[in-house]
Amino acid sequence: MDETEFWELVDGTREAAEGDPEEQADLLVDKLLQLEPDMVLDFARHFEARYNRAYTWDLWGAAWVLLDGASDDAFDFFRCWLIGQGREVYEGGVHEPDSLADLLGDFDEEFDGDGEELGYAADEAYEQLTGTVAPDLGIAPAPSEPEGAPVDFENEQALAQRYPRLWERFKD
């Protein structure tokens, strides 16, 4: 599976789910079940590589503004959700987190920003296809700390300066 096929699966399931991340995860599992196990592992590698790449302080700060706070777990689930938004939103958010203010349509912090189930879709599909747990993907592990300069999440002035468009759109 190449990168284009990966993003086509993500986009197709997001559109069919009308943006509902849990429904998207279910649809993604269904689509992955139609593939050979090796292709499911390829999908998992693409997903995991993007998940690891999004482990940055800048993106965590953006998630903090969007979600009105983001614990370690919430940021993990946010990164899965961001991948689920498709290539344009994902790449834009990773390269310039403040651009999410322009890239995201309607955003409901109760509904959006949590793609936990998307993170398990490939594992679930692989287990259903093979009856076994997915093997190690053979990709570099995630860094132990987010990349980049740390963000002081409690300093609202610093957050407003670092993410002016997000702050204007998503804060009171």
N, C-alpha and C positions, 0 to 999 in steps of 0.2 A: 504494500500500500504506500503510495507516495503522498506528499503533503497536500496536493490538490484533492485527492480522494478523501483524505482525512477531513479537510475542511468541508467538502461536499456532504459528508455524513453529518457533521456538526450542524451545518446550515439547514440541511433538509429536515433534520429532526426538530430543530428550534422552530422553524416555520410551521411544521405540522403541529407542534405543541402550542403554537401561538404564544411563545415566550414563557410558558410554565416550565420551570426547571425540573420539577419532579416528573411531569409528563414527558419532557424531553429525554430524561434518563431512561424511562420505560421504553420509549420509541427507539432510543439508541441501542438498548439491549436487544430489542426485536430485530433491528437492522444487522447488528453484529452476529446474531444467531444464524443469519443467512450466509455467513462467510466461513471460510476454512479457519481452524484454530490459529494457524500461523498468521493469517491476516488480522485476526483479533489481537494478537500480540503486537503486530505492527501498529495497529491503532493505539494500543496501550503505550507503546514507546513514544509515538507522536504526542499523545496526551501528557505523559509524564515529563517529557522534555520541555513542553510549554509550561507546565505547572511549575517545574523547577526554575525556569527562566523568569517567571513572574515573581519570584521570591526576592523582592527588592523593598528597601525602606520607602522609596518614593511611591510605589504602588500601595504599600500598606498605609501610608498616610492618606492617599486618595480614598482607599476603602474606609478608613477611619472617618473621613468627612462624609462620604456617601451614606454610611451605615450608622452614623452618630456613635462611633466607637466600634472597635474590632479587636477582639481577643485573638490569641494564636489560632484557635480553632475557627473562629469567624473569618479570619484572613485566609486560612486554608480553603474554606468553603467558597469564599469570594473568588479565589484564583480559579477554582473549578468552574464557577458560574461565568467568569470572564471568558474562559475558553469556550464555553457554551454559547457565548454571544456572537461567535464567528470571528473570522480572520481580521476583518477591518477594525472591529472594536478591540479585539485582543491586542493586535499589533499597535494600534494607536495608544491604548492604555499602557502597554509596557514601555513604549518609547517616550510618551509624554502623558503621564497620568492625569494631568489637569485637563487634557483634551477629552476625557470621558464626559465632561460637562457638555460638550458638543456632540459626542458620538452616541450617547445614550438617549433613547426616546423617553417615554414615560418611565419613571423609576419609583417604585413603591418599596421602601425599605423593609416592610413586613413580608413582601413577596419576592422581591428581587435581591440579588447579591448573595444568595445561598445556593450553591450548586453541589452540595455534598454528594447527592446521589449520582451526579455525572461522573464524579471521581471513581465510583465503583462499577460503572457500566461494563467496562471491558473485562474486569475480573469476574463479574457475574456471568457474562456471556461465555467466557472461556470455561468456567466451571460447569455451566449447563451443557456445553458442547463436548467436553472431555471427561467430566466427572472428577477432575483433579484441580487443584489450586494452580493458578498461573505461575510459571517459573520466573526466576529473576530475569528482568528485562535486558540486563547487560548494558545499561546506560549509566552515565556518571551519576553518582548520588547528589541529592540536593545539598547546597552549602549548609553548614551548621548555623549560620547567621545570615540574615538578609544582606544582599549586595547593596553597596552605596553608603551614604552618610545617614546615620540614625535620625529619626524624626521625633521631636518632643510632642507626643500626642496630647499632652495636657496644656500646651501653650497655644491657645486659640489664635493669638495674633500671628504667631509664626506659621500656623496652618493656613490662615487667611492670606498671608503673603506668599506662601509656597504654592498654594492651589487657589488662585484668585477666582477663576471661573467656576470651579466646583463650589467654592465657598459662597459665591454670590447666588448660585442656582439652588444649592441644597441646604444652606443654613438659614436660620430665621432671618 
